[in-house]
Amino acid sequence: MSSAKPQARGGAGIPRRPFGNTGIEVSCLALGGFHLGAAGSADACARIVHAALDEGLDFLDNCWEYHDGRSEEWVGRALRGRREQAFVMTKVCTHGRGRKTALEQLEQPLTRLQTDHVDLWQIHECVYDDEPARYFADDGAVTALDTALQQGKTRFVGFTGHKDPSIHLAMIERGYAFDACQMPLGVFDATFRSFEQAVLPELGRRGIGALGMKSLGGQGEAVHRGIVTAEEAIRYAMSLPVTTTICGMPNVEVLRQNLRIARGFKPMAAAEMRALRERCAPLAADGRFELYKTSLKYDDAEARAAHGFPPDRTQADFKDRLDWAESLLPKI
């Protein structure tokens, strides 16, 4: 397993940005881990990862529960011999459970990713009102972040979520030295239950690296309906004061489309951003393009189970778990 630290790669013209107050820089565009696990095969995933690294995109997102571990496993295979080129992030999915669960979950990504450390380990999906108190309990998941740092199993720590800015602020205001915070940032977020307005300034004040996600609204419905173009949505998100913008890229074609946007990127002018916000504001007002804020649609099976909610049997991650369980049954 590799212990090498990632080497900066920027020769292909992908801008690099400071990662909060950590003293390092990463690519302004990041490769979303969920879509890598849906690439069709380990070889297809490797083609995407290798093309990204070749172009100077080095920030790789992932998560313990994406496709029941398949995303981490495939990325681990793709990084054989190239670990030193990548900034590897993954997430722990305690969903309010404690330190023991978190540290047990950490060992699985290290094995799947074929490394002895990750560069960033984040508490995944802070979306329930009671979770900040659970995470900061005496034996909560935040203590596992400290342990992982002390053991050298991660270089940096953070948390993520997509539900409500008030939950993010409740995490931040505890005063813990998070290196990163991940949240939805895009033109529709700007005027509805807005992380851009409520959370992003606080991260800047504290020197916490802001990681943007869901710039296309999760499934790109607004793009499919012709309300915004993918380039407009991604450029808006990347024009915010963020470390990187994480995008799902399920194939090399989408990767190359996004690389064209990122290569030689110049931020939108303030007037251009304002005009785009105003254009989208009427359709942003009810959250129709950000259902992860207003419904359980994007809350995964692991989170539901931890909080006593029934599973949503239509969700991809629930189907993955069924497929995995069925694969263990004896064939007759």
N, C-alpha and C positions, 0 to 999 in steps of 0.2 A: 504494500500500500504506500502511496506517495505521501511525503510530508512537505514537498516543495511548495513554496508560496507562489501565487500567480504572477507572471511577468506581464508588464504592460505591453499591449499590442495596439498600435494606433496608426500603422502605416497606410492603411487602406482609406483613410479619410473619415473614419467614424469618430466624431468628437468624443472626448473624454471629460468627465466632470468630477469634482471633488466629492468624495463620499463622506458627507457631514464633516465632523472634526477628526476623522480617523487618520488623516494625512495621506490617504491613497486616492487614486482615481480609478474610475471604471467607465466602461462604454455607456454612452447616453441612451442606448437602446439595449434592452435585455430580452432574453429568450424565455418565454413562458413555459413552465414545466408541464402543466396539465396537457397542453396540446402535443407536447413531445411524446407523451404516453399514448396518444391517439394517432400517432403517425403511421400505424399499420404494421410495423415490424421494427425490430431492433436495428436492422440495416437502414431502414428509412429514417429512423431517428438519428443514426450516426451521420447520415448524409447532411441532415439539417445542421447538426452540431458542428461538424467539420467545416461546412461552408460558412457558418457564422464565425468560427474562430479564424478562418482564413481571411475574413474581411475585417477583422478587428473588433468584432462583437464578443466580449469576454464574460459578460454577466449572465449566469445561468440560474434561473429560478427553478425551484422544485418544492416538493412537499411529501412528508411521510405517507400520506394517505392517497396521493394522486394515483388513480387506477390501481389501488391496493398495492402500491409499491412498484408498479411496473415502470413508471416514469423515472424513478431513481435508478432502477436496475438498468434500463436502456441507456440512460445518460452515463452511468458508470462504465458500461461497455464502450460507449463512444469516446470516453476520455482516456482510454488506455493509451499510454505514451504521450498524452497531451494535457495531463492534469495541470501542469505548471502554467498553461496558457489561459486557464479559466478561473474566474471568480465564482465559486460554487456556493449557492445558497439553498438551504432546505428549511422546512418548518416542522415544528413539533405540534402534535394534535391532541393535547390533553383535554381541551374544551372544558377547563375548570378543574380537572383532576390534578393531583399533586406531583411532587418532585419525583417520587418513585416511578410513576408512569412515564414522566417526561424522560428520565434518564434511560429507562428501558427502551423507549422509542428511538433515542439517539443512536443506539448501537446498530439498529437495522439500516438506517441510511448510510452509515459509515461502511457497512459491508456491501450494500447495494451499489454505492457510488465508488467503491474500491479505493478508499482513501482513509487516512487516519485522522483527518480533520475536515471540517467544512469552513468556508470563509465567513459565512453568516448563518446563524441559527436563529429562527424567529418563532415566537409563539403564534400559532396559526388561528386566524378567524376569531378575533375578539368581537363577538356579535350579540352576546346576551348581557343584559344589564348587570347581572350578578358576577360576571367573570372578572372584572378588575379586582374585586375583593378576594375572589378565589385564587387568582394568580399571585397576589401579594400576601397571602396567608403565610404563617410561619413555615409551613412545609409545602408551599405552593410552587407552581412551575417557575416562577422567577428565581427561586433558590437553585433550581436546576440550571438556569442560565449561568449563574455564578460558578457552579461546579464545573460545567463544561468549559468555561473560560479558564478556570484554574488548572484543569487537566489538559489544556491545549487541544481540546477536541473541536473548538470553534475559535475563530479569531475575533468575531464581532457578534452582537446579539441585537434582537429587535422584536417587533410584533406586527401583526397584520390585522386587517378587518375591513368589512365592506358595508356595515349596517348603518351606523349612526355616528356622526362626529363626536357626540357627547361621550361615547364609550372610549374613543381614542383619547379624548382630553382627560378622562378619568384615569387612563393608564399613564399618560404623560405627567400629569400633575402629582403623581406619587413621588416624583423626583429621582426615579431610578435612571442610571446612566445608559439608556438605550443608545445604540449606535444608529439604528435604522427604524423607520416606521413606514409600513406599506398600506396604501389606501387607494380607492377609486379617485382618479383625477382626469377630468375631461370636460368638454364643453357643456354637457348636460348636468354634470355635477355642479358646475359653477353657480347655478341658480336654484338648485333643489337640494335641501339638506346637505349643504355644501362642505366637503372636506377642504376644498381649496380656500374657502373663506374662513373657516373656523380652525382648522388644524394646521394647515401649511405655514401660516405666520408663526405659530408657536414652535414648530420644528425649527424654523430659521433662527428664532431667538435662542434656542437651546443647542444649536449646532448638531441636530439629529438629521441624518441623511433621509430625505424624503424619496420614497420609491412609489412611483405612480403605476397604477394598473387600470384595466377596464376602460381604456381610452375610447374604445368602440362600443362601450355599453355591455360588454360580456359576450354577446352573440352577434354584434354588428347589425342589429335590426334597423337602426337609423340609416346606416349606409345602404343596406339592401333596399330600403324604401326611398332612397334618393334624397334624404333630408340633409345629409352632409356627405362629403366624400371621405374615404379612408385617409387621404392625405391631409385634409383639413382637420379631422379629428386628432390624428397623431401629431401633427404639427402644433396644434393648440396645446395638447398635453405636454409635449416636449418644450414648449415655450415657457412653461411655468418654472419656478425655481426648485427643480427636482434634481436628484442625483441621476436617476435613470427612469425610463418608461418601459414597463414590462408588457410585452405583446405576445399573444398566442400566435404561433407560426407553425401550422401543421404540415407544411411542405416547403420545399426549397423555393418554389415560385413566390409564395407569400413572403418568405424571408427576403428574397431579392427585392420585392416591392418595397418592403419596409426599410431595407438598407438604402435604397435610392432616396427615401425621405430623410434618412439620418445622415447620409454622406454629405459632408459640407453643409450641415444644417445651419440655418440662420433663423433665429427666433422671429415669430410674428411680431409686428409692431403693435403697440398698445391699442391703437385705433382699430386694427384688423381683428384683434382678439375681442374687443368690445362689440364690434359689429357682428361677429359670429355668435357671441353670447346672446345678443339681442335677437338675432334671427332664430335661435333655437329655444329661447326662454319660454314661449307659449307652450311648446311641446315638452318642455322639461318639468313643468309645474306640477304634474301629477305622478311623476316618477315612472312613467310607462316604459322608458328606455333604461331604467336602473332598477330592475325588479329585485336585485340583491339588497336594496335598501328597504323595500316595502313589503316583501313577502318571504316565505320560507323556500322559495324556488332554488336559491343558490346555497342554502344551508345544507351541508353534506350529512351523510348518514351517521358518521362518527359523532358529529356535534349533536344531532337529534338524540342519539342513544345516550350520550352523556347527560343530557338534560331531561330525559324521560319522555321525549316526543316520539310519536310513531314514525316509522320510516316512510319516506316518499318512494314508492316502488317504481316510479317513472324515471328517477334520476340515474344518470350514468354510473355514479359511484356505487349506488345500491345494486345495479345490475352487475357491475364488476365483482362485487362481493358474492353475489349468487353464483356467477360463473366460476369464481375461485373455489367456493365451497363444493360445487358440483364436480369440479375437477378432482377433488380428493376422494370422491366416492369410488368404490370398486366397479370396474367395468364388467357387465354381465351380458 
